[in-house]
Amino acid sequence: MSKPDSSETWLGIQRLARPLVVAGVVLGLGLGGFFDGIVLHQILQWHNMVSSYPDPSVANDFRLNVVADGFFHGATYVLTLLGITLLMRAWRLSGVPASRRTLFGSTIAGWGLFNTVEGILNHHLLGIHHVWPAGPGPVVLWDVAFLVWGLLFVAVGYAIVRGDPSVSPTSDREGGNRGTTPGPAERERAND
């Protein structure tokens, strides 16, 4: 398999940045889940994982909700560890830009992806919980606001990544080899 050059693109960025972006998105999925579970489930206690389940014996079973929240936290923990593992792997690949901006943007996009997928699936399709059923206004307002928040994070995260000159496909055409930042392995070899 040949190594992609800096002129190849993936989702509007240099293909070389893909491992870093994927790591950031997976890390963002885990961190977004942790935020949801810690802030909305535990600190604010707006809902639990199955607190709006159609069967009241399930929805009102506190122990079952705590266990479901525990499985949810376990899944977010695994996603976070996977994101860290992918990030460590990306940093070792030669040619992958060592860009904090791209990592930050892709992590924000991953967090937004978590909100979007979790909101559509759990709030709207399955109806197993809602953002704030006891809050002011209609329940659907809070669920839609959660989706908008997620989509906004995806858009802002993507814009941050696209605006990073180290992964922008246009930076190669504008100024030689500026778009390809050497990865850690290349930098280490250059220092030897």
MDTraj code that builds the backbone (N, CA, C; nanometers):
import mdtraj as md
import numpy as np

residues = "MET SER LYS PRO ASP SER SER GLU THR TRP LEU GLY ILE GLN ARG LEU ALA ARG PRO LEU VAL VAL ALA GLY VAL VAL LEU GLY LEU GLY LEU GLY GLY PHE PHE ASP GLY ILE VAL LEU HIS GLN ILE LEU GLN TRP HIS ASN MET VAL SER SER TYR PRO ASP PRO SER VAL ALA ASN ASP PHE ARG LEU ASN VAL VAL ALA ASP GLY PHE PHE HIS GLY ALA THR TYR VAL LEU THR LEU LEU GLY ILE THR LEU LEU MET ARG ALA TRP ARG LEU SER GLY VAL PRO ALA SER ARG ARG THR LEU PHE GLY SER THR ILE ALA GLY TRP GLY LEU PHE ASN THR VAL GLU GLY ILE LEU ASN HIS HIS LEU LEU GLY ILE HIS HIS VAL TRP PRO ALA GLY PRO GLY PRO VAL VAL LEU TRP ASP VAL ALA PHE LEU VAL TRP GLY LEU LEU PHE VAL ALA VAL GLY TYR ALA ILE VAL ARG GLY ASP PRO SER VAL SER PRO THR SER ASP ARG GLU GLY GLY ASN ARG GLY THR THR PRO GLY PRO ALA GLU ARG GLU ARG ALA ASN ASP".split()
xyz = np.array([
    [0.0849, -0.1176, 0.0000],
    [0.0000, 0.0000, 0.0000],
    [0.0892, 0.1235, 0.0000],
    [0.0626, 0.2136, -0.0921],
    [0.1461, 0.3329, -0.1021],
    [0.0995, 0.4404, -0.0041],
    [0.1950, 0.5205, 0.0375],
    [0.1680, 0.6287, 0.1317],
    [0.0998, 0.7428, 0.0557],
    [-0.0136, 0.7963, 0.1063],
    [-0.0793, 0.9056, 0.0360],
    [0.0070, 1.0308, 0.0404],
    [0.0026, 1.1077, -0.0711],
    [0.0768, 1.2329, -0.0685],
    [-0.0135, 1.3453, -0.0174],
    [0.0465, 1.4599, 0.0043],
    [-0.0255, 1.5700, 0.0677],
    [-0.1310, 1.6320, -0.0230],
    [-0.1323, 1.5946, -0.1529],
    [-0.2337, 1.6516, -0.2410],
    [-0.3640, 1.5710, -0.2387],
    [-0.3616, 1.4488, -0.1846],
    [-0.4831, 1.3688, -0.1733],
    [-0.5676, 1.4231, -0.0594],
    [-0.6996, 1.4268, -0.0810],
    [-0.7869, 1.4812, 0.0226],
    [-0.8849, 1.3764, 0.0745],
    [-0.9339, 1.4026, 0.1927],
    [-1.0342, 1.3198, 0.2607],
    [-1.1220, 1.4169, 0.3378],
    [-1.2492, 1.4234, 0.3052],
    [-1.3440, 1.5149, 0.3689],
    [-1.2968, 1.6604, 0.3654],
    [-1.2275, 1.6981, 0.2593],
    [-1.1837, 1.8355, 0.2419],
    [-1.0550, 1.8724, 0.3120],
    [-0.9838, 1.7744, 0.3659],
    [-0.8539, 1.7995, 0.4291],
    [-0.7530, 1.7015, 0.3699],
    [-0.6257, 1.7251, 0.3979],
    [-0.5234, 1.6336, 0.3487],
    [-0.5462, 1.4937, 0.4062],
    [-0.5363, 1.3950, 0.3199],
    [-0.5538, 1.2560, 0.3633],
    [-0.4526, 1.2180, 0.4717],
    [-0.3372, 1.2806, 0.4713],
    [-0.2349, 1.2516, 0.5730],
    [-0.2856, 1.2810, 0.7145],
    [-0.3815, 1.3716, 0.7283],
    [-0.4337, 1.4086, 0.8601],
    [-0.5414, 1.3133, 0.9104],
    [-0.5849, 1.2214, 0.8274],
    [-0.6956, 1.1325, 0.8643],
    [-0.6753, 1.0607, 0.9981],
    [-0.5591, 0.9989, 1.0252],
    [-0.5447, 0.9307, 1.1543],
    [-0.5635, 1.0244, 1.2739],
    [-0.5157, 1.1475, 1.2624],
    [-0.5308, 1.2442, 1.3708],
    [-0.6769, 1.2844, 1.3871],
    [-0.7457, 1.3059, 1.2767],
    [-0.8872, 1.3449, 1.2815],
    [-0.9716, 1.2310, 1.3394],
    [-0.9490, 1.1091, 1.2951],
    [-1.0246, 0.9944, 1.3465],
    [-1.0014, 0.9797, 1.4966],
    [-0.8761, 0.9940, 1.5401],
    [-0.8458, 0.9842, 1.6839],
    [-0.9204, 1.0924, 1.7609],
    [-0.9198, 1.2148, 1.7094],
    [-0.9897, 1.3237, 1.7763],
    [-1.1392, 1.3025, 1.7827],
    [-1.1984, 1.2525, 1.6746],
    [-1.3430, 1.2275, 1.6727],
    [-1.3796, 1.1199, 1.7740],
    [-1.3040, 1.0110, 1.7787],
    [-1.3335, 0.9033, 1.8752],
    [-1.3152, 0.9550, 2.0176],
    [-1.2095, 1.0324, 2.0404],
    [-1.1888, 1.0927, 2.1717],
    [-1.3053, 1.1855, 2.2072],
    [-1.3526, 1.2626, 2.1112],
    [-1.4672, 1.3514, 2.1328],
    [-1.5956, 1.2756, 2.1628],
    [-1.6149, 1.1611, 2.0977],
    [-1.7314, 1.0779, 2.1285],
    [-1.7293, 1.0369, 2.2759],
    [-1.6132, 0.9932, 2.3230],
    [-1.6010, 0.9525, 2.4629],
    [-1.6180, 1.0689, 2.5591],
    [-1.5536, 1.1816, 2.5299],
    [-1.5633, 1.2979, 2.6191],
    [-1.7042, 1.3570, 2.6192],
    [-1.7699, 1.3578, 2.5038],
    [-1.9086, 1.4047, 2.4974],
    [-2.0002, 1.3172, 2.5810],
    [-1.9772, 1.1865, 2.5757],
    [-2.0547, 1.0948, 2.6582],
    [-2.0283, 1.1142, 2.8053],
    [-1.9021, 1.1355, 2.8408],
    [-1.8693, 1.1619, 2.9812],
    [-1.9381, 1.2894, 3.0295],
    [-1.9344, 1.3949, 2.9490],
    [-1.9997, 1.5199, 2.9886],
    [-2.1490, 1.4965, 3.0111],
    [-2.2129, 1.4284, 2.9172],
    [-2.3556, 1.3993, 2.9284],
    [-2.3840, 1.3211, 3.0562],
    [-2.3090, 1.2147, 3.0769],
    [-2.3327, 1.1287, 3.1927],
    [-2.3025, 1.1963, 3.3252],
    [-2.1915, 1.2679, 3.3303],
    [-2.1528, 1.3307, 3.4561],
    [-2.2391, 1.4525, 3.4865],
    [-2.2547, 1.5409, 3.3884],
    [-2.3268, 1.6661, 3.4138],
    [-2.4782, 1.6460, 3.4140],
    [-2.5328, 1.5880, 3.3056],
    [-2.6792, 1.5772, 3.2951],
    [-2.7371, 1.4643, 3.3803],
    [-2.6671, 1.3502, 3.3879],
    [-2.7198, 1.2374, 3.4642],
    [-2.6929, 1.2528, 3.6141],
    [-2.5692, 1.2891, 3.6491],
    [-2.5310, 1.2839, 3.7902],
    [-2.5408, 1.4187, 3.8621],
    [-2.4773, 1.5226, 3.8100],
    [-2.4752, 1.6503, 3.8816],
    [-2.6115, 1.7187, 3.8773],
    [-2.6653, 1.7397, 3.7561],
    [-2.7947, 1.8077, 3.7438],
    [-2.9126, 1.7138, 3.7667],
    [-2.8912, 1.5840, 3.7465],
    [-2.9940, 1.4805, 3.7621],
    [-3.1196, 1.5112, 3.6811],
    [-3.0981, 1.5542, 3.5565],
    [-3.2104, 1.5827, 3.4674],
    [-3.2739, 1.4540, 3.4154],
    [-3.1918, 1.3530, 3.3946],
    [-3.2438, 1.2240, 3.3486],
    [-3.1427, 1.1151, 3.3787],
    [-3.1876, 0.9905, 3.3638],
    [-3.1002, 0.8742, 3.3667],
    [-3.1160, 0.8026, 3.2331],
    [-3.0411, 0.6982, 3.2143],
    [-3.0366, 0.6329, 3.0833],
    [-3.1721, 0.5807, 3.0362],
    [-3.2518, 0.5239, 3.1244],
    [-3.3826, 0.4702, 3.0824],
    [-3.4968, 0.5352, 3.1612],
    [-3.4789, 0.6598, 3.2010],
    [-3.5773, 0.7263, 3.2870],
    [-3.7074, 0.7650, 3.2167],
    [-3.7131, 0.7538, 3.0851],
    [-3.8386, 0.7804, 3.0127],
    [-3.8843, 0.6573, 2.9356],
    [-3.8340, 0.5423, 2.9737],
    [-3.8738, 0.4175, 2.9079],
    [-4.0253, 0.4041, 2.9163],
    [-4.0894, 0.3588, 2.8084],
    [-4.2369, 0.3530, 2.8083],
    [-4.2994, 0.2720, 2.9222],
    [-4.2311, 0.1699, 2.9692],
    [-4.2838, 0.0900, 3.0801],
    [-4.2452, 0.1584, 3.2115],
    [-4.3430, 0.2093, 3.2890],
    [-4.3120, 0.2810, 3.4126],
    [-4.2339, 0.1989, 3.5147],
    [-4.2492, 0.0662, 3.5128],
    [-4.1732, -0.0152, 3.6083],
    [-4.0237, -0.0102, 3.5771],
    [-3.9887, 0.0130, 3.4518],
    [-3.8481, 0.0289, 3.4130],
    [-3.8053, 0.1731, 3.4382],
    [-3.8836, 0.2680, 3.3909],
    [-3.8491, 0.4102, 3.4026],
    [-3.8324, 0.4534, 3.5478],
    [-3.9091, 0.3975, 3.6387],
    [-3.9050, 0.4389, 3.7790],
    [-3.8155, 0.3514, 3.8669],
    [-3.7513, 0.2515, 3.8078],
    [-3.6624, 0.1629, 3.8830],
    [-3.5251, 0.2299, 3.8953],
    [-3.4998, 0.2884, 4.0122],
    [-3.3771, 0.3644, 4.0333],
    [-3.2524, 0.2781, 4.0150],
    [-3.2535, 0.1579, 4.0725],
    [-3.1368, 0.0694, 4.0608],
    [-3.1088, 0.0351, 3.9154],
    [-3.2122, 0.0062, 3.8377],
    [-3.1947, -0.0252, 3.6966],
    [-3.1380, 0.0960, 3.6211],
    [-3.1856, 0.2148, 3.6535],
    [-3.1339, 0.3353, 3.5889],
    [-2.9873, 0.3582, 3.6224],
    [-2.9486, 0.3327, 3.7467],
    [-2.8084, 0.3493, 3.7865],
    [-2.7207, 0.2489, 3.7125],
    [-2.7683, 0.1237, 3.7015],
    [-2.6924, 0.0215, 3.6278],
    [-2.6810, 0.0607, 3.4803],
    [-2.7902, 0.1074, 3.4205],
    [-2.7869, 0.1500, 3.2802],
    [-2.6899, 0.2667, 3.2618],
    [-2.6909, 0.3611, 3.3568],
    [-2.5946, 0.4717, 3.3518],
    [-2.4517, 0.4185, 3.3625],
    [-2.4321, 0.3169, 3.4441],
    [-2.2991, 0.2568, 3.4580],
    [-2.2507, 0.1952, 3.3275],
    [-2.3376, 0.1224, 3.2579],
    [-2.3003, 0.0668, 3.1274],
    [-2.2706, 0.1782, 3.0273],
    [-2.3495, 0.2851, 3.0322],
    [-2.3274, 0.4009, 2.9462],
    [-2.1884, 0.4615, 2.9750],
    [-2.1567, 0.4798, 3.1040],
    [-2.0250, 0.5335, 3.1389],
    [-1.9133, 0.4378, 3.0972],
    [-1.9378, 0.3093, 3.1088],
    [-1.8385, 0.2111, 3.0639],
    [-1.8101, 0.2255, 2.9151],
    [-1.9151, 0.2448, 2.8366],
    [-1.8980, 0.2624, 2.6917],
    [-1.8218, 0.3914, 2.6609],
    [-1.8518, 0.4992, 2.7340],
    [-1.7793, 0.6243, 2.7088],
    [-1.6331, 0.6126, 2.7518],
    [-1.6082, 0.5349, 2.8546],
    [-1.4714, 0.5105, 2.8997],
    [-1.3934, 0.4364, 2.7906],
    [-1.4552, 0.3337, 2.7330],
    [-1.3905, 0.2575, 2.6262],
    [-1.3638, 0.3481, 2.5059],
    [-1.4604, 0.4323, 2.4675],
    [-1.4391, 0.5244, 2.3557],
    [-1.3236, 0.6207, 2.3849],
    [-1.3161, 0.6709, 2.5067],
    [-1.2081, 0.7624, 2.5433],
    [-1.0730, 0.6924, 2.5353],
    [-1.0638, 0.5711, 2.5885],
    [-0.9386, 0.4952, 2.5801],
    [-0.9020, 0.4640, 2.4350],
    [-1.0012, 0.4291, 2.3546],
    [-0.9760, 0.4028, 2.2129],
    [-0.9264, 0.5298, 2.1435],
    [-0.9870, 0.6440, 2.1761],
    [-0.9418, 0.7700, 2.1181],
    [-0.7980, 0.8019, 2.1560],
    [-0.7610, 0.7788, 2.2808],
    [-0.6232, 0.8028, 2.3249],
    [-0.5273, 0.7076, 2.2535],
    [-0.5669, 0.5813, 2.2398],
    [-0.4840, 0.4834, 2.1698],
    [-0.4641, 0.5226, 2.0242],
    [-0.5732, 0.5637, 1.9576],
    [-0.5629, 0.6073, 1.8179],
    [-0.4765, 0.7323, 1.8053],
    [-0.4851, 0.8212, 1.9027],
    [-0.4033, 0.9422, 1.9017],
    [-0.2549, 0.9078, 1.9146],
    [-0.2226, 0.8182, 2.0066],
    [-0.0824, 0.7763, 2.0227],
    [-0.0312, 0.7105, 1.8943],
    [-0.1155, 0.6313, 1.8305],
    [-0.0769, 0.5665, 1.7056],
    [-0.0570, 0.6709, 1.5954],
    [-0.1479, 0.7693, 1.5878],
    [-0.1377, 0.8735, 1.4845],
    [-0.0090, 0.9532, 1.5007],
    [0.0272, 0.9840, 1.6252],
    [0.1484, 1.0621, 1.6490],
    [0.2744, 0.9880, 1.6056],
    [0.2680, 0.8566, 1.6005],
    [0.3853, 0.7777, 1.5614],
    [0.3993, 0.7641, 1.4099],
    [0.2930, 0.7931, 1.3361],
    [0.2973, 0.7779, 1.1907],
    [0.3700, 0.8956, 1.1275],
    [0.4590, 0.8647, 1.0345],
    [0.5287, 0.9729, 0.9663],
    [0.4319, 1.0426, 0.8712],
    [0.4455, 1.1724, 0.8606],
    [0.3623, 1.2510, 0.7703],
    [0.2337, 1.3023, 0.8312],
    [0.1915, 1.2465, 0.9448],
    [0.0688, 1.2952, 1.0095],
    [0.1010, 1.4296, 1.0739],
    [0.0269, 1.5333, 1.0400],
    [0.0559, 1.6642, 1.0992],
    [0.0398, 1.6610, 1.2514],
    [0.1368, 1.7157, 1.3206],
    [0.1299, 1.7246, 1.4669],
    [0.0577, 1.8548, 1.5009],
    [-0.0718, 1.8566, 1.4793],
    [-0.1493, 1.9806, 1.4911],
    [-0.2469, 1.9747, 1.6073],
    [-0.2239, 2.0597, 1.7065],
    [-0.3174, 2.0688, 1.8193],
    [-0.4516, 2.1239, 1.7726],
    [-0.4479, 2.2129, 1.6759],
    [-0.5719, 2.2728, 1.6254],
    [-0.6615, 2.1665, 1.5608],
    [-0.6026, 2.0815, 1.4792],
    [-0.6794, 1.9736, 1.4161],
    [-0.7312, 1.8764, 1.5211],
    [-0.6493, 1.8434, 1.6187],
    [-0.6940, 1.7541, 1.7260],
    [-0.8099, 1.8174, 1.8025],
    [-0.7984, 1.9447, 1.8377],
    [-0.9047, 2.0139, 1.9105],
    [-1.0335, 2.0179, 1.8275],
    [-1.0242, 2.0577, 1.7017],
    [-1.1420, 2.0664, 1.6164],
    [-1.2095, 1.9320, 1.5960],
    [-1.1303, 1.8280, 1.5738],
    [-1.1904, 1.6961, 1.5526],
    [-1.2504, 1.6407, 1.6815],
    [-1.1938, 1.6767, 1.7965],
    [-1.2517, 1.6348, 1.9249],
    [-1.3855, 1.7043, 1.9470],
    [-1.3935, 1.8334, 1.9163],
    [-1.5206, 1.9063, 1.9266],
    [-1.6235, 1.8446, 1.8307],
    [-1.5803, 1.8114, 1.7089],
    [-1.6716, 1.7488, 1.6121],
    [-1.7198, 1.6127, 1.6636],
    [-1.6308, 1.5358, 1.7251],
    [-1.6696, 1.4065, 1.7812],
    [-1.7701, 1.4208, 1.8939],
    [-1.7513, 1.5212, 1.9788],
    [-1.8458, 1.5500, 2.0866],
    [-1.9823, 1.5823, 2.0255],
    [-1.9823, 1.6649, 1.9225],
    [-2.1079, 1.6985, 1.8555],
    [-2.1719, 1.5772, 1.7897],
    [-2.0901, 1.4903, 1.7337],
    [-2.1421, 1.3672, 1.6740],
    [-2.2072, 1.2805, 1.7808],
    [-2.1448, 1.2744, 1.8998],
    [-2.2065, 1.2012, 2.0104],
    [-2.3448, 1.2581, 2.0407],
    [-2.3534, 1.3894, 2.0596],
    [-2.4821, 1.4520, 2.0921],
    [-2.5859, 1.4250, 1.9841],
    [-2.5454, 1.4343, 1.8597],
    [-2.6391, 1.4154, 1.7490],
    [-2.6910, 1.2721, 1.7439],
    [-2.5997, 1.1757, 1.7460],
    [-2.6406, 1.0351, 1.7367],
    [-2.7189, 0.9935, 1.8612],
    [-2.6675, 1.0282, 1.9799],
    [-2.7356, 0.9906, 2.1037],
    [-2.8721, 1.0583, 2.1126],
    [-2.8793, 1.1823, 2.0694],
    [-3.0067, 1.2542, 2.0729],
    [-3.1103, 1.1935, 1.9802],
    [-3.0691, 1.1648, 1.8577],
    [-3.1632, 1.1052, 1.7621],
    [-3.2069, 0.9672, 1.8104],
    [-3.1105, 0.8861, 1.8502],
    [-3.1399, 0.7484, 1.8893],
    [-3.2195, 0.7404, 2.0197],
    [-3.1644, 0.7940, 2.1287],
    [-3.2257, 0.7754, 2.2601],
    [-3.3418, 0.8695, 2.2893],
    [-3.3332, 0.9937, 2.2440],
    [-3.4396, 1.0897, 2.2741],
    [-3.5570, 1.0777, 2.1781],
    [-3.5284, 1.0617, 2.0488],
    [-3.6345, 1.0671, 1.9484],
    [-3.6816, 0.9299, 1.9006],
    [-3.5912, 0.8418, 1.8625],
    [-3.6338, 0.7126, 1.8075],
    [-3.6770, 0.6136, 1.9163],
    [-3.5906, 0.5926, 2.0165],
    [-3.6238, 0.4963, 2.1217],
    [-3.7060, 0.5581, 2.2341],
    [-3.6879, 0.6860, 2.2591],
    [-3.7606, 0.7541, 2.3664],
    [-3.7308, 0.6996, 2.5051],
    [-3.6078, 0.6471, 2.5262],
    [-3.5763, 0.5885, 2.6571],
    [-3.5416, 0.6943, 2.7615],
    [-3.5016, 0.8115, 2.7149],
    [-3.4867, 0.9257, 2.8052],
    [-3.4929, 1.0546, 2.7245],
    [-3.5144, 1.1634, 2.7930],
    [-3.5185, 1.2958, 2.7313],
    [-3.4246, 1.3855, 2.8106],
    [-3.3839, 1.4957, 2.7500],
    [-3.2836, 1.5820, 2.8128],
    [-3.3288, 1.6321, 2.9496],
    [-3.4458, 1.6941, 2.9546],
    [-3.4924, 1.7502, 3.0819],
    [-3.6450, 1.7443, 3.0861],
    [-3.7000, 1.6268, 3.1164],
    [-3.8460, 1.6125, 3.1153],
    [-3.9171, 1.7019, 3.2164],
    [-3.8525, 1.7351, 3.3276],
    [-3.9163, 1.8176, 3.4310],
    [-3.8830, 1.9663, 3.4146],
    [-3.8091, 1.9994, 3.3099],
    [-3.7673, 2.1382, 3.2902],
    [-3.8792, 2.2259, 3.2375],
    [-3.8518, 2.3556, 3.2315],
    [-3.9526, 2.4471, 3.1778],
    [-3.9714, 2.4259, 3.0278],
    [-4.0923, 2.4400, 2.9822],
    [-4.1211, 2.4243, 2.8396],
    [-4.1432, 2.2797, 2.8010],
    [-4.1764, 2.2587, 2.6740],
    [-4.2020, 2.1230, 2.6258],
    [-4.0748, 2.0374, 2.6240],
    [-4.0922, 1.9097, 2.6469],
    [-3.9809, 1.8139, 2.6490],
    [-3.9075, 1.8162, 2.5153],
    [-3.9832, 1.8228, 2.4076],
    [-3.9223, 1.8184, 2.2747],
    [-3.8309, 1.9387, 2.2506],
    [-3.8587, 2.0517, 2.3145],
    [-3.7733, 2.1699, 2.3003],
    [-3.6317, 2.1401, 2.3495],
    [-3.6200, 2.0752, 2.4652],
    [-3.4894, 2.0405, 2.5195],
    [-3.4195, 1.9358, 2.4336],
    [-3.4959, 1.8394, 2.3823],
    [-3.4372, 1.7364, 2.2968],
    [-3.3853, 1.7964, 2.1655],
    [-3.4602, 1.8871, 2.1079],
    [-3.4181, 1.9529, 1.9841],
    [-3.2970, 2.0433, 2.0112],
    [-3.2971, 2.1141, 2.1239],
    [-3.1831, 2.1991, 2.1594],
    [-3.0557, 2.1159, 2.1723],
    [-3.0672, 1.9941, 2.2264],
    [-2.9535, 1.9033, 2.2390],
    [-2.8998, 1.8656, 2.1010],
    [-2.9921, 1.8411, 2.0063],
    [-2.9509, 1.8092, 1.8689],
    [-2.8835, 1.9288, 1.8026],
    [-2.9392, 2.0468, 1.8217],
    [-2.8806, 2.1677, 1.7634],
    [-2.7407, 2.1903, 1.8198],
    [-2.7264, 2.1710, 1.9519],
    [-2.5958, 2.1817, 2.0160],
    [-2.4976, 2.0847, 1.9496],
    [-2.5409, 1.9616, 1.9277],
    [-2.4551, 1.8624, 1.8642],
    [-2.4163, 1.9018, 1.7232],
    [-2.5133, 1.9435, 1.6428],
    [-2.4839, 1.9833, 1.5051],
    [-2.3931, 2.1056, 1.5006],
    [-2.4123, 2.1984, 1.5934],
    [-2.3261, 2.3161, 1.6014],
    [-2.1824, 2.2747, 1.6344],
    [-2.1662, 2.1820, 1.7278],
    [-2.0319, 2.1329, 1.7609],
    [-1.9675, 2.0644, 1.6408],
    [-2.0438, 1.9849, 1.5660],
    [-1.9887, 1.9190, 1.4469],
    [-1.9413, 2.0250, 1.3474],
    [-2.0253, 2.1249, 1.3211],
    [-1.9910, 2.2291, 1.2236],
    [-1.8703, 2.3116, 1.2695],
    [-1.8691, 2.3526, 1.3948],
    [-1.7575, 2.4331, 1.4465],
    [-1.6287, 2.3505, 1.4472],
    [-1.6369, 2.2258, 1.4918],
    [-1.5185, 2.1401, 1.4930],
    [-1.4624, 2.1198, 1.3538],
    [-1.5504, 2.0953, 1.2565],
    [-1.5062, 2.0771, 1.1184],
    [-1.4439, 2.2060, 1.0647],
    [-1.5038, 2.3200, 1.0974],
    [-1.4492, 2.4485, 1.0525],
    [-1.3102, 2.4729, 1.1121],
    [-1.2903, 2.4347, 1.2370],
    [-1.1585, 2.4503, 1.2998],
    [-1.0559, 2.3644, 1.2274],
    [-1.0926, 2.2401, 1.1971],
    [-1.0001, 2.1510, 1.1263],
    [-0.9721, 2.2053, 0.9863],
    [-1.0762, 2.2433, 0.9137],
    [-1.0584, 2.2952, 0.7770],
    [-0.9764, 2.4231, 0.7743],
    [-0.9836, 2.5017, 0.8808],
    [-0.9092, 2.6268, 0.8861],
    [-0.7642, 2.6105, 0.9283],
    [-0.7241, 2.4894, 0.9601],
    [-0.5872, 2.4637, 1.0031],
    [-0.4966, 2.4554, 0.8795],
    [-0.4029, 2.5478, 0.8648],
    [-0.3178, 2.5446, 0.7453],
    [-0.2321, 2.4186, 0.7344],
    [-0.2069, 2.3508, 0.8455],
    [-0.1228, 2.2305, 0.8375],
    [-0.1956, 2.1111, 0.7775],
    [-0.3294, 2.1179, 0.7644],
    [-0.4032, 2.0070, 0.7026],
    [-0.4838, 2.0516, 0.5809],
    [-0.4818, 2.1792, 0.5522],
    [-0.5583, 2.2325, 0.4391],
    [-0.4941, 2.1905, 0.3078],
    [-0.5734, 2.1372, 0.2158],
    [-0.5153, 2.0968, 0.0875],
    [-0.4642, 2.2161, 0.0071],
    [-0.5129, 2.3368, 0.0341],
    [-0.4692, 2.4537, -0.0415],
    [-0.3313, 2.5002, 0.0001],
    [-0.2866, 2.4660, 0.1207],
    [-0.1571, 2.5136, 0.1673],
    [-0.0428, 2.4559, 0.0846],
    [-0.0601, 2.3343, 0.0305],
    [0.0429, 2.2774, -0.0558],
    [0.0574, 2.3563, -0.1843],
    [-0.0555, 2.3929, -0.2428],
    [-0.0534, 2.4640, -0.3704],
    [-0.0032, 2.6065, -0.3547],
    [-0.0206, 2.6640, -0.2366],
    [0.0158, 2.8032, -0.2171],
    [0.1613, 2.8225, -0.1795],
    [0.2220, 2.7259, -0.1154],
    [0.3569, 2.7538, -0.0676],
    [0.4440, 2.6332, -0.0497],
    [0.4657, 2.5595, -0.1524],
    [0.5588, 2.4485, -0.1435],
    [0.5088, 2.3363, -0.0564],
    [0.5837, 2.3039, 0.0475],
    [0.5548, 2.1875, 0.1292],
    [0.5034, 2.2254, 0.2676],
    [0.4449, 2.3434, 0.2831],
    [0.3977, 2.3878, 0.4139],
    [0.2890, 2.2991, 0.4712],
    [0.2092, 2.2340, 0.3864],
    [0.0953, 2.1568, 0.4336],
    [0.1311, 2.0253, 0.4983],
    [0.2560, 1.9799, 0.4829],
    [0.2927, 1.8519, 0.5418],
    [0.3878, 1.8756, 0.6573],
    [0.3357, 1.8691, 0.7733],
    [0.4158, 1.8811, 0.8944],
    [0.4725, 1.7444, 0.9255],
    [0.6024, 1.7357, 0.9499],
    [0.6575, 1.6033, 0.9803],
    [0.5982, 1.5468, 1.1089],
    [0.5732, 1.4164, 1.1069],
    [0.5228, 1.3498, 1.2260],
    [0.6351, 1.3329, 1.3272],
    [0.6017, 1.2860, 1.4478],
    [0.7034, 1.2692, 1.5526],
    [0.8180, 1.1785, 1.5104],
    [0.7873, 1.0715, 1.4368],
    [0.8937, 0.9796, 1.3957],
    [0.9905, 1.0499, 1.3013],
    [0.9384, 1.1316, 1.2074],
    [1.0252, 1.2048, 1.1154],
    [1.1078, 1.3093, 1.1888],
    [1.0445, 1.3784, 1.2853],
    [1.1163, 1.4800, 1.3624],
    [1.2292, 1.4149, 1.4438],
    [1.2020, 1.2963, 1.4988],
    [1.3037, 1.2275, 1.5778],
    [1.4204, 1.1853, 1.4891],
    [1.3881, 1.1335, 1.3678],
    [1.4958, 1.0936, 1.2754],
    [1.5770, 1.2157, 1.2337],
    [1.5113, 1.3301, 1.2128],
    [1.5808, 1.4512, 1.1719],
    [1.6732, 1.5021, 1.2817],
    [1.6387, 1.4769, 1.4080],
    [1.7215, 1.5230, 1.5193],
    [1.8386, 1.4307, 1.5484],
    [1.8361, 1.3086, 1.4907],
    [1.9469, 1.2122, 1.5148],
    [2.0701, 1.2478, 1.4374],
])
top = md.Topology()
chain = top.add_chain()
for i, resn in enumerate(residues, 1):
    res = top.add_residue(resn, chain, resSeq=i)
    for name in ("N", "CA", "C"):
        top.add_atom(name, md.element.get_by_symbol(name[0]), res)
traj = md.Trajectory(xyz[None], top)
